[in-house]
């Protein structure tokens, strides 16, 4: 009887731990990008320069007016991504960062932005997945955050 109870408790603990840390949301598509959008976030297509840009989208909280809480996903090329990261590093005194999600290694930089409400994690990373180079800019989230990991994992599988 003790073995059965022990097995049941182990199963319950396994299920509880497996559900912890999982980000709820859904895969959405804008133009050439298919990406995971966390629950209570929205996907807005286009860039600042072109609302119809099919190679860029922004993921932001639905009910937030905080301009320092976003992810920008873009399809680019490695040369542009490296140039953007170098520029970000020099302007913001950013440090190098590498985030590994599954088999994909994302490289770039991160820095603390000093906003009115305090210091905020920001940065930019990129990875070449198949024949596509993705660049993800972020603010308000550490590059190791659950939301960031879910977004990056979805790009790695959305070939």
DOFITI-134207 format. One line per field, with one value per residue (C-alpha): residue number from 1; residue in three letters; x, y, z. Coordinates in Angstrom, 3 decimals, decimal comma, padded with zeros to 6 digits. Layout:
BEGIN
nr	(NUM/...)
rest	(ALA/...)
c1	(X/...)
c2	(Y/...)
c3	(Z/...)
***
This chain:
BEGIN
nr	(1/2/3/4/5/6/7/8/9/10/11/12/13/14/15/16/17/18/19/20/21/22/23/24/25/26/27/28/29/30/31/32/33/34/35/36/37/38/39/40/41/42/43/44/45/46/47/48/49/50/51/52/53/54/55/56/57/58/59/60/61/62/63/64/65/66/67/68/69/70/71/72/73/74/75/76/77/78/79/80/81/82/83/84/85/86/87/88/89/90/91/92/93/94/95/96/97/98/99/100/101/102/103/104/105/106/107/108/109/110/111/112/113/114/115/116/117/118/119/120/121/122/123/124/125/126/127/128/129/130/131/132/133/134/135/136/137/138/139/140/141/142/143/144/145/146/147/148/149/150/151/152/153/154/155/156/157/158/159)
rest	(UNK/UNK/UNK/UNK/UNK/UNK/UNK/UNK/UNK/UNK/UNK/UNK/UNK/UNK/UNK/UNK/UNK/UNK/UNK/UNK/UNK/UNK/UNK/UNK/UNK/UNK/UNK/UNK/UNK/UNK/UNK/UNK/UNK/UNK/UNK/UNK/UNK/UNK/UNK/UNK/UNK/UNK/UNK/UNK/UNK/UNK/UNK/UNK/UNK/UNK/UNK/UNK/UNK/UNK/UNK/UNK/UNK/UNK/UNK/UNK/UNK/UNK/UNK/UNK/UNK/UNK/UNK/UNK/UNK/UNK/UNK/UNK/UNK/UNK/UNK/UNK/UNK/UNK/UNK/UNK/UNK/UNK/UNK/UNK/UNK/UNK/UNK/UNK/UNK/UNK/UNK/UNK/UNK/UNK/UNK/UNK/UNK/UNK/UNK/UNK/UNK/UNK/UNK/UNK/UNK/UNK/UNK/UNK/UNK/UNK/UNK/UNK/UNK/UNK/UNK/UNK/UNK/UNK/UNK/UNK/UNK/UNK/UNK/UNK/UNK/UNK/UNK/UNK/UNK/UNK/UNK/UNK/UNK/UNK/UNK/UNK/UNK/UNK/UNK/UNK/UNK/UNK/UNK/UNK/UNK/UNK/UNK/UNK/UNK/UNK/UNK/UNK/UNK/UNK/UNK/UNK/UNK/UNK/UNK)
c1	(000,000/002,852/004,362/001,073/000,712/004,346/003,792/000,622/002,389/005,316/002,918/001,109/004,405/005,583/002,389/002,599/006,235/005,561/002,800/004,924/006,803/004,720/003,558/000,037/-000,717/-001,009/000,912/-000,025/001,098/001,809/003,188/006,280/006,488/004,774/005,415/004,082/002,119/001,749/-001,700/-002,798/-000,378/-001,268/000,591/000,753/002,084/004,431/007,238/007,398/008,321/005,821/002,594/002,506/006,053/005,535/008,959/008,371/005,843/005,547/004,247/002,957/000,684/-002,936/-003,919/-000,583/000,420/003,997/006,181/009,022/007,283/007,568/009,181/009,910/010,404/011,978/013,269/016,538/019,971/022,995/024,885/022,040/021,463/025,143/025,212/022,100/023,548/026,892/025,076/022,926/026,017/027,895/024,967/023,768/027,004/025,414/026,974/027,079/024,406/023,790/020,482/020,166/016,669/016,548/019,254/019,282/021,780/020,659/023,403/023,283/023,385/021,432/021,475/019,544/017,548/017,170/013,522/011,512/010,084/013,461/015,911/014,436/015,993/016,333/018,384/018,528/019,412/019,487/019,759/019,954/017,333/017,461/017,749/016,029/017,713/015,480/016,229/014,308/014,456/013,072/012,364/010,845/011,907/015,171/016,463/016,043/012,376/009,666/007,936/011,163/011,941/008,461/008,768/012,259/011,253/008,307/010,562/012,931/010,095/008,156/010,203)
c2	(000,000/002,398/001,799/002,672/005,874/006,762/006,207/008,316/011,143/010,965/011,162/014,156/015,964/015,242/016,722/019,802/020,459/019,866/022,469/025,039/027,379/026,747/029,885/029,774/031,368/030,518/030,498/033,444/034,521/037,922/038,038/035,831/035,323/032,605/033,153/032,184/034,985/034,624/034,825/038,446/039,693/040,798/040,624/043,790/043,478/045,839/048,148/051,799/052,757/050,482/049,109/046,493/045,156/041,368/040,691/042,390/042,291/043,445/041,436/043,597/043,165/043,803/046,235/047,936/051,519/050,692/051,479/049,437/046,058/044,433/041,938/042,889/039,925/040,571/038,563/040,074/038,870/038,104/041,216/043,549/041,707/041,956/045,639/046,367/044,529/046,346/049,680/048,751/047,655/050,902/053,211/051,396/049,967/046,541/043,193/040,076/037,464/033,960/032,175/028,514/027,272/023,668/023,238/026,926/029,388/033,024/035,643/039,347/041,852/042,986/046,091/047,755/050,723/053,413/054,486/056,746/053,681/051,991/049,788/047,578/044,611/045,362/044,003/042,292/038,757/036,875/033,349/031,750/029,016/027,125/029,794/032,485/034,949/036,131/039,142/039,631/042,929/042,953/045,328/044,603/040,949/039,210/037,172/034,065/034,794/032,200/034,445/034,975/031,253/030,407/032,994/031,819/028,146/028,885/030,581/027,617/025,277/027,558/026,928)
c3	(000,000/000,828/-002,620/-004,315/-002,290/-003,010/-006,738/-006,706/-004,853/-007,289/-010,227/-008,726/-008,078/-011,610/-013,056/-010,819/-011,750/-015,434/-015,444/-013,610/-015,875/-018,955/-020,728/-022,125/-025,461/-029,139/-032,390/-034,616/-038,069/-039,523/-043,061/-043,179/-039,397/-037,381/-033,675/-030,252/-028,580/-024,788/-023,239/-022,589/-025,270/-028,779/-032,072/-034,179/-037,710/-039,454/-038,414/-037,364/-040,917/-042,682/-041,205/-043,975/-043,440/-043,623/-042,045/-038,688/-035,872/-032,280/-029,330/-026,465/-023,454/-024,466/-021,705/-021,087/-021,679/-020,651/-023,644/-022,113/-022,353/-025,781/-028,129/-031,743/-034,075/-037,470/-040,393/-041,535/-042,593/-040,433/-041,585/-040,571/-037,286/-036,323/-037,310/-035,228/-032,238/-032,537/-032,636/-029,629/-027,694/-028,322/-027,569/-024,427/-023,039/-023,423/-022,580/-024,730/-024,117/-025,448/-024,977/-025,915/-026,655/-027,822/-030,459/-031,401/-030,005/-029,962/-029,651/-029,038/-026,221/-023,192/-021,037/-018,251/-019,482/-016,850/-017,150/-014,884/-013,139/-012,647/-014,491/-017,207/-019,047/-022,767/-025,647/-028,998/-030,079/-033,346/-034,726/-038,130/-038,378/-041,639/-044,312/-042,196/-039,829/-036,992/-034,844/-031,602/-029,726/-026,216/-023,377/-019,999/-020,041/-019,291/-022,244/-020,078/-019,227/-019,825/-022,369/-024,299/-024,295/-025,593/-028,390/-029,395/-029,317/-031,622/-034,170/-034,155/-035,099/-037,497/-040,630)
***
